[in-house]
Amino acid sequence: MSKKDADATAVSSGLYDVEKNDPDSLLVDRSQLSSEDIQGVTMVMAALGRLREAEQLLSEASQRYMKLGRSDMRALHFLIVAQHTNAVVTPSAIASHLGISSASTTKLLDRLEHGGHIVRSPHPTDRRALAITITSETREAAMQTVGRLQAKRFHAAVRLTPQEREVVVRFLQDMTDQIDVRTEEWTSESRPDRL
């Protein structure tokens, strides 16, 4: 292994190590933590990093397989769940789910319809609205590939005891709350001094 490769490996292995990310404790006060606690937290952060990486690789592979973008895939997943629950989906429901404008939703639906992934039809109870459904071919392709692989996460959760699941859920919710960008002023889209 060349020195350059060894340096890259050393940096990669330290990406989730709090001591390598914050050697002077400017972000995290570690003065009350033992080295075992720090090592344990580092292991948790590294495991979360591996999970994010696996999810990203799965997302990229599914987008390539389906020949669709991220928003397209999210819309199709929404439509699959809606179909399973007998919910009628409108363009505005998709816009709300994706957090995009009605103009962007129209473009997305045009793209999906052109690709044979969705069907637009009259809404069953509202004459002014459209109902959006996923085609059976796209639903089957998504379920047998991406869906089948995503479903394997269920097995990992089943292997936990009920108490362990409660701990994991509490931890993940706390982690989500800690990194919620909506409370951070620097993330505001309207700030003129954004980086």
C-alpha positions in Angstrom: 0.0 0.0 0.0 1.4 3.4 -1.0 1.8 6.2 1.6 -1.1 8.1 -0.1 -3.4 5.0 0.2 -2.3 4.5 3.8 -3.0 8.2 4.7 -6.5 7.9 3.0 -7.2 4.7 4.9 -6.2 6.4 8.2 -8.4 9.4 7.6 -11.3 7.2 6.5 -11.1 5.1 9.6 -11.2 8.2 11.8 -14.2 9.9 10.2 -16.4 9.1 13.1 -13.8 9.3 15.9 -14.8 12.4 18.0 -11.2 12.9 19.1 -10.0 13.1 15.5 -12.9 15.3 14.5 -12.7 17.6 17.5 -9.2 17.2 19.1 -9.5 20.4 21.2 -13.1 19.7 22.5 -14.4 22.8 20.8 -17.7 21.0 19.8 -18.0 18.2 22.4 -16.9 18.5 26.0 -15.4 15.1 26.8 -13.9 16.0 30.1 -16.3 13.8 32.1 -16.1 10.8 29.7 -13.9 7.8 30.1 -11.8 6.6 27.1 -14.1 3.5 27.1 -17.2 5.8 26.7 -15.5 7.8 23.9 -14.6 4.6 22.2 -18.1 3.3 22.5 -19.6 6.4 21.1 -17.2 6.3 18.2 -18.3 2.8 17.5 -22.0 3.9 17.4 -21.2 6.8 15.1 -19.2 4.5 12.8 -22.1 2.1 12.7 -24.5 4.9 11.8 -22.0 6.0 9.1 -21.9 2.5 7.6 -25.8 2.4 7.6 -26.0 5.8 5.9 -23.4 4.6 3.3 -25.3 1.4 2.7 -28.6 3.3 2.3 -27.0 5.7 -0.1 -25.6 2.9 -2.2 -29.0 1.2 -2.2 -30.7 4.4 -3.2 -28.2 5.0 -6.0 -28.5 1.4 -7.2 -32.3 1.6 -7.2 -32.3 4.9 -9.1 -30.0 3.4 -11.7 -32.1 0.2 -12.0 -35.4 2.1 -12.3 -33.7 4.8 -14.4 -35.3 7.5 -12.2 -34.2 10.3 -9.9 -34.6 10.5 -6.1 -37.8 12.5 -6.1 -39.3 10.1 -8.7 -38.4 7.1 -6.5 -39.9 8.8 -3.4 -43.1 9.5 -5.3 -43.4 5.9 -6.5 -42.8 4.6 -3.0 -45.6 7.0 -1.8 -47.9 5.7 -4.5 -47.1 2.0 -3.6 -48.0 2.6 0.1 -51.1 4.6 -1.0 -52.2 1.7 -3.2 -51.7 -0.8 -0.3 -53.9 1.4 2.0 -56.5 2.2 -0.7 -55.8 5.9 -0.5 -56.5 8.2 -3.4 -53.4 10.2 -4.3 -53.7 13.7 -5.9 -50.9 15.7 -7.4 -51.1 18.1 -4.3 -50.6 15.1 -2.0 -47.4 14.2 -3.9 -46.3 17.8 -3.8 -46.8 17.9 0.0 -45.1 14.6 0.5 -42.0 15.6 -1.5 -42.0 19.2 -0.4 -42.0 20.6 -3.9 -44.0 23.2 -5.8 -47.0 22.3 -7.9 -45.0 23.2 -11.1 -42.2 20.8 -10.1 -44.9 18.2 -9.3 -46.4 18.6 -12.8 -43.0 18.1 -14.3 -42.3 15.0 -12.2 -45.7 13.5 -13.1 -45.2 14.2 -16.8 -41.8 12.4 -16.6 -43.3 9.5 -14.7 -46.3 9.2 -17.0 -44.1 9.4 -20.1 -41.9 6.6 -18.7 -45.0 4.4 -18.2 -44.7 4.5 -14.4 -48.0 6.2 -13.4 -51.5 6.8 -14.7 -53.5 10.0 -14.3 -57.2 9.5 -14.0 -60.2 11.4 -12.8 -60.6 11.5 -9.0 -63.4 9.2 -7.9 -65.1 11.9 -5.7 -63.7 15.3 -6.8 -64.4 16.3 -10.4 -61.7 19.0 -10.2 -58.9 16.7 -9.1 -56.8 13.9 -10.6 -56.0 10.6 -9.1 -52.5 9.3 -9.6 -51.7 5.6 -9.5 -48.6 3.6 -10.1 -48.7 1.1 -13.0 -48.7 -2.6 -12.1 -45.4 -3.1 -14.0 -43.6 -0.4 -12.1 -45.0 -1.5 -8.8 -43.9 -5.1 -9.4 -40.4 -4.0 -10.5 -40.0 -1.8 -7.5 -41.4 -4.4 -5.0 -39.3 -7.3 -6.4 -36.0 -5.3 -6.4 -35.7 -2.3 -4.2 -38.6 -3.2 -1.9 -37.3 -6.7 -1.3 -33.9 -5.4 -0.3 -35.3 -2.6 1.9 -37.6 -5.1 3.6 -34.6 -7.0 5.0 -34.2 -4.2 7.6 -37.3 -5.7 9.2 -35.3 -8.8 10.1 -32.7 -6.8 12.0 -35.5 -5.1 14.0 -37.2 -8.5 14.7 -34.0 -9.9 16.2 -34.1 -7.2 18.9 -36.0 -7.7 22.1 -39.0 -5.3 22.7 -36.8 -3.4 25.3 -33.9 -3.2 22.8 -36.3 -1.8 20.2 -37.5 0.9 22.6 -33.9 1.9 23.3 -33.0 2.0 19.6 -36.1 4.0 18.8 -35.4 6.5 21.6 -31.8 6.8 20.5 -32.7 7.4 16.8 -35.4 9.9 17.8 -33.0 11.7 20.0 -30.3 11.7 17.3 -32.9 13.1 14.8 -33.9 15.8 17.2 -30.3 16.8 17.9 -29.5 17.3 14.2 -32.8 18.9 13.2 -31.7 21.8 10.9 -35.0 23.7 11.2 -33.8 25.1 14.5 -30.5 26.4 13.2 -30.3 29.9 11.9 -27.4 29.3 9.6 -29.5 26.8 7.6 -32.1 29.4 6.6 -32.5 29.8 2.8 -33.2 33.5 3.2 -29.9 34.5 4.8 -27.9 36.5 2.3 -24.6 35.6 4.0 -24.9 31.8 3.4 -21.7 30.1 2.4 
